[in-house]
Amino acid sequence: MLNSQEIYKHIAGRKGQIAILIDPEKCSDTEKLLDLIKKVEFANVDYFFVGGSTVTREEFVKTVSILKKHSRIPLVIFPGASHQVSPDADAILYLSLISGRNPDYLIGHHVQSANEVFEMDIEVIPTGYILIDGGTNSSVAYVSQTSPIPNDKASIILSTAKAGMLQGKKITYLDAGSGAINHVPSAVIQQLSELDTPIIVGGGIRSRDHIVDLAKAGANVVVIGNKVEEDLDFLLDVKSYIENFSK
């Protein structure tokens, strides 16, 4: 198991970084994936995150292999299940769904993957994963059989994040879910940024203004998934943000 903390230090070191989330289940067309890689490289984003709620191991391994072969961008696993691991990635967010009460996603999948991950030459980042209501029924809520925290319950969100920190989680990941109507409120990010935890936020981010608001509120990494899947040209807005706002 890799002792280096290069990816963690990079995430913790700066606000307003960008990750593009790749769902291997939606990447069966290799040519489209290669085109996406070229445009993400052109936009000069910080990370690829790879994973999904219902991804097979075959889909996962194939996508990771293509990304590592054709891109210089750091690849971070965002696992939806115990089989979504690979020694070819640069790091894995070892997620515990601390906003839910399903033991499989609190520790069960971790036990199943522990022996394999422990032997990998990969950076492992313990991450407190908190699901926030984004105004729609997300795949992760359905698959994990957990209820998201209402987005107006900042005190519950902050208490959950603190609990994760006390358990030793190095990063807090707030997710409104794939296809969310609303992203995590900037006010929640601002309150959370007062704690000593790097923040990753995803779900429902559909404009450059959304990115700017979340970055200014204190998000270390803003994760974009569905919007890029729907509109590849949105990467031009991402590039503009990186050139003009991300420092």
N, C-alpha and C positions, 0 to 999 in steps of 0.2 A: 504494500500500500504506500502510495507516494506521500512523503512528508512535506513536500514543497507546498506553499500556500500562495502561489503566484496569481491564480485566478481570484481567489478570495481577496488578496491585497488589492488587486486591480478594481474589483467591484467596490470594495470599501473606500478606495482612495479618491473617488470623484463622483459628483452628482450628475444626473442627466445623461447617463450612458444609454445606449440602445441595444436591445437584443431582438432578433427576428426569430419567432417561434416556428419551427418546422414540424408539422404533424406527418410522420411517415405514412400514415394511412392514406393521405391525400397526395402522395408523391410517387405513384406507380408509373407516371410518365417521366422517364429519365430526361428526355430533352427539355421538358418544361422545368424540371428541377435544375438542370444546368443553366438554363436561361435565368432562372431566379438567382442562382449563385452569382452569375456575372453582374446582375443589377444590384445585388446586396453588396458585393465587393466595390462596385462603383460608388455606392452611397457611403462606403467607409464606416459601416456599423461596427459595434464593439464585439458582439457575440452572436453565434447561432445557439439557440436553445432547441433541443430535439426531444420529442416525446409526445404522448397522447394517451387518452383514456382507454382506447380500445385497439391499440396497436399490437400486431403480432411481432414475435421476435424476428421473423424473417424480414418483415417490412422495416423494422428498426435497424437491424444490422446492415441491410442494403443501403438505407438512407445515410447512415453514419459513414459508411465506406465511401460513398459518392462525395459527400461533403468534405471529408478529409483529403480525398484525392484531388479535388478541384478548388479548394479554398484555403486561404491562409488565416481566415477568421477563427478565433478560438471557439471550440465546440464544447458546449456544456449540456450534459444530459439533464432533462427535466422529466423524470420518470413517472409514468402513470401506473406502473406495476413492477413486480420484482424481476421480470425477464428483460426489462428495458435497461440493460447495462452493456457496456462495451469498453474494452481496454484501449480502443482507438480514440476515444474522446479525451479531451484535455481535463475535464472535471465533471463531477456529478453533484447536483444539488440533492443531498440525501434527505428527501422531504418527509416530514411527519405532519399529517393533517390535524393540527392541534385545535382547530376550530370544530372538529367533529368528534364523535364518540365511537366511531367504528374501529375496533382494535386492529383490524387488518391494515388500515391506513395510518394508524398510530405507531405500530411496531410489527405487525404480522408480515408484511411484504419485506421488511428490513431483515427479519430473521431468515426468510427464504433466500434472500440475495447476499447475505453477509459473507458467507464463505467465498463466494465468487468475487465479490467486490474487494474483500480483504487482500486477496492475492493479486489484484490488478495494480499496475503502475499508473495510478490515476489519482488526482486530487479529489478528496471527498469533503464536501462542505455540508455539515449538519444544518438543516434549514427548517424553520418553523413556517409551515404552510397554512395560511388562513384564508378561507373561502368567504367572500363578501357578496351579498345579494346585488346582482347587476341588472335586475329587472327581467330576467328570463330563467328558464330551467336549463342550467348548464349540464354538459356531459359529465363533468367531474362530480357534480352533486348527485346525479342519477347513478353513476357507476359506483361511487363510494358510499351511497346511501346515507349521506349526511346533509344537514340543512345549513345553508350559508347564514352568516351573521347579518342582520339588517344593516344597511349602510349608514343609517342614522344613529346607530348604537356605538358611538365612539368609545365610550367607557368600557364596553365589553371587548371591543377590538383591542384596545390598549392593554387591558388586563390579560387577554389571551397572549398577546405578543410578549408581555413581561413574563408570563409563565414559561413560554418557550425559551426566553433568554435565561431564566433561572435554571432551566434544564440543560443549558449549554448549547442551545442553537445559536449558530454564528450569524445567521441572516434571517430576516423576516420577509416572507413573500406574501403579499396581499393580492388575491386574484378574484376578479369579478366573474371569471369564467369565460369560456369560449363563446363568442357571439353575443356577449353582454350588450344590453341597451345602454347602460350607464357604467362608466368606469368608477373605480374607487374614488370617493370624494377627496379633493385636494386638502381639505381641512383635516381629514383623518391622517393623511400623509404628513402634514405639518406637525401635528401633535406627536405622531410616532417618531418623527425625526429628532425630537428632543431627547429620545432615549439613545443609548449607545448601541445601536444596531443598524447595519446597512439594510436598506430597504429595496426590494424588488417589487414592482407593481405591474399587473397585466389585466387584460380583459376590458373590452369596450373602448379602446383607444383608437379613434378614427380620424383625428385631424392633427395638424402640427400644433394648433393651440392647445389641444389636450396634452401633448407631449411637453410643451413649454410649461404649462400649469403644474403638472406633476413634478417636473424637474425642479422648478422654483420652490415647490412645496417641500422638497427634500428627498425625492426618490433617487437612489443611486443608479438603478437600471429600470428603464421603461420597456416593457415587452409588447411587441406588436405581432399579431398573428393573423386573425381573420381579415383585417383590412387589407393586408398585402395579398392574401389569397384572392380577395374579391377584385382588387385594383392594384396591379403590379406597378403602375405609374405613381402610386403613393410613395414609392421609394424615392422619387424626386423631391417630395416634400420632406422626407426623412433626411435626405442629403442636405437640403437647404437648412433644416434645423441644426444639423451637426456643424455645418460651416458657420452658422450665424449665432447659435445659442450655446452649443455644447463646448465647454472649455475645460 
